Amino acid sequence: MTQQTVSLIGVPTDIGAGHRGASMGPEALRVAGLGERLVARGLKVVDRGNLQGPLNPWLPPDNGYRHLDEVATWNMAVHTAVRQELQAGRIPVMLGGDHCLAIGSISAVADYCRDQGKKLRVLWLDAHADFNTSNATPSGNIHGMPVACLCGNGPAELVGIGNHTPSTTPDVFRQIGIRSVDDGEKKLVREYGMKVFDMRHIDEVGMKRTMEEALAGLDEDTHLHVSFDVDFLDPPIAPGVGTTVSGGPTYREAQLCMEMIADTGRLASLDIVELNPAYDVHNQTGELAVELVESLFGKSTLIR
């Protein structure tokens, strides 16, 4: 079996967020030993360093969007970097940064899948549906809008990133762990027919059944992308995020989720976003995120 190569791409910006600090996320993941842990899993790791982009001007919303031009610039840089790694046969791992950056990474993955004739499946692990629009958003923060933008519902500057508009369709997404959705956003999620496995679903059927449903239909023609927002996790185990929402997956549920993804053998690209060291305690959230990513790449708690 050929050794897989993982490319780490740091994207140090909180341009789409409502709190400062996610810009320090890439370094916190490196400090927690992400690269070394993946090497220990038998992977080759190339750290591409950090992308560059505009500073966060920290301005109020303009026509319902905060920092639209800057967000577009950062996402175009992400798109180019992720696309390059995919074309070179590597697994891009985006170290965010806030979740608006998924517009760049997933549009790149979607373009790549179209070129390769592959189907795309995106697992969106998050407390939030991120399906807001300028009309539905209470804040104007674009990290609440990436899924909507990827599905063609957003400003031209973001919807048009990539070679195809819209970049994706709602049916490629499986949203897991959702527990905070704005009222206007709920209507849109229903209208677009998003597949959402919220915390109530996980409570009712368990994480195992939820993941079986979310992973159903994967085959060798499927590119599996995981977009892991650290606020997916329950706040007591992961305090280091800007937008904590109580009642998320426990440590064991999160591990099972990651192990079941690893079992498919299909993981081909990854975002790790919204880690905010300014809210963390001794990098505990960074270390947990790294542990979970190890599980995503096949570290099992049992000898199987």
LINGI-V385316 format. One record per backbone hydrogen bond with DSSP energy under -1.0 kcal/mol. CO is the residue of the C=O (numbers start at 1). NH is the residue of the N-H. E is the energy in kcal/mol with one decimal. If there is no record, write none. Layout:
BEGIN
<<CO/NH/E> <CO/NH/E>>
END
This chain:
BEGIN
<<4/44/-2.8> <5/91/-3.0> <6/46/-2.9> <7/93/-3.2> <8/48/-2.8> <9/95/-2.9> <10/51/-3.2> <11/13/-2.0> <13/98/-1.2> <14/17/-1.5> <16/143/-2.6> <21/24/-2.1> <22/25/-1.8> <24/28/-1.8> <25/29/-2.2> <26/30/-1.9> <27/31/-3.0> <28/32/-1.8> <29/34/-1.9> <30/33/-1.8> <33/37/-2.6> <34/38/-2.0> <35/39/-2.1> <36/40/-2.1> <38/43/-1.9> <39/42/-2.0> <44/6/-3.3> <46/8/-2.7> <49/10/-2.7> <62/65/-1.4> <65/62/-3.3> <67/71/-2.9> <68/72/-2.4> <69/73/-2.1> <70/74/-2.4> <71/75/-2.4> <72/76/-2.1> <73/77/-1.7> <74/78/-2.2> <75/79/-2.7> <76/80/-2.2> <77/81/-2.2> <78/82/-2.9> <79/83/-2.4> <80/84/-2.0> <81/85/-1.8> <82/86/-2.3> <83/87/-2.5> <84/88/-1.4> <85/90/-2.7> <86/89/-1.9> <91/7/-2.6> <92/270/-2.3> <93/9/-2.6> <94/272/-2.8> <95/11/-2.9> <97/274/-3.2> <98/101/-1.5> <99/102/-1.6> <100/103/-1.8> <101/105/-1.9> <102/106/-2.6> <103/107/-1.5> <104/108/-1.5> <105/109/-2.1> <106/110/-2.7> <107/111/-2.1> <108/112/-2.4> <109/113/-2.6> <110/114/-2.2> <111/115/-2.3> <112/116/-2.2> <113/118/-2.6> <119/223/-3.4> <121/225/-2.9> <122/174/-2.3> <123/227/-3.0> <124/176/-2.6> <125/229/-2.7> <127/179/-3.1> <127/180/-1.8> <130/147/-1.5> <130/148/-1.2> <133/137/-2.6> <140/66/-2.5> <141/144/-1.6> <142/145/-2.2> <144/132/-2.6> <145/149/-2.5> <146/150/-2.6> <147/151/-1.6> <148/153/-3.2> <149/152/-1.7> <150/168/-2.6> <155/158/-1.6> <155/159/-2.8> <156/160/-2.0> <158/161/-1.3> <169/172/-2.1> <170/173/-1.6> <172/122/-3.0> <174/124/-2.8> <175/197/-4.0> <176/126/-2.1> <178/199/-2.2> <182/186/-2.3> <183/187/-1.3> <184/188/-1.4> <185/189/-2.8> <186/190/-2.1> <187/191/-2.6> <188/192/-2.6> <189/194/-2.1> <195/175/-2.7> <197/177/-2.2> <198/202/-2.0> <199/203/-2.8> <200/204/-2.5> <201/205/-2.8> <202/206/-2.0> <206/210/-1.9> <207/211/-2.7> <208/212/-2.1> <209/213/-2.2> <210/214/-2.5> <211/215/-2.1> <215/218/-1.6> <219/222/-2.3> <221/119/-2.7> <223/121/-2.3> <224/268/-2.9> <224/269/-1.1> <225/123/-2.7> <226/271/-2.6> <227/125/-2.0> <228/273/-2.5> <229/232/-2.5> <230/233/-1.5> <234/237/-1.6> <234/238/-1.2> <239/241/-2.1> <240/276/-3.6> <249/234/-2.0> <250/254/-2.6> <251/255/-2.3> <252/256/-2.6> <253/257/-2.4> <254/258/-2.3> <255/259/-2.9> <256/260/-2.6> <257/261/-1.6> <258/262/-2.5> <259/263/-2.2> <261/264/-1.0> <262/265/-1.5> <266/224/-1.4> <269/226/-2.1> <270/94/-2.8> <271/228/-2.5> <272/96/-3.4> <273/230/-2.4> <276/279/-2.1> <281/284/-2.0> <283/287/-2.4> <284/288/-2.1> <285/289/-2.7> <286/290/-2.0> <287/291/-2.2> <288/292/-2.5> <289/293/-2.1> <290/294/-2.3> <291/295/-1.7> <292/296/-2.0> <293/297/-1.6> <294/299/-2.1> <295/298/-2.0>>
END
